[in-house]
């Protein structure tokens, strides 16, 4: 016949030092107002990371790269490619 195990408390009693050693709660970050962006425009980027903007019926070289635009602008990569160049929708932030 199987023996019955006697009851043993597996619960560990916490010491007062364990509660005092808890780190203080971290302060919540302050929410900043959402950024406002202007009207979107299209940029093309070729394999050499040159960027072009559509102006006046033709593609003109754009002074900033897509990587530079991602720092402060809202940049979305569009799915359709044009002549093996990647299209991006860029929105500049509104100052104010």
HELIX and SHEET records of a PDB file:
HELIX    1   1 UNK A   16  UNK A   20  1                                   5    
HELIX    2   2 UNK A   66  UNK A   72  1                                   7    
SHEET    1   A 5 UNK A  58  UNK A  61  0                                        
SHEET    2   A 5 UNK A  51  UNK A  55 -1                                        
SHEET    3   A 5 UNK A  41  UNK A  45 -1                                        
SHEET    4   A 5 UNK A  86  UNK A  91 -1                                        
SHEET    5   A 5 UNK A  74  UNK A  77 -1                                        
END                                                                             
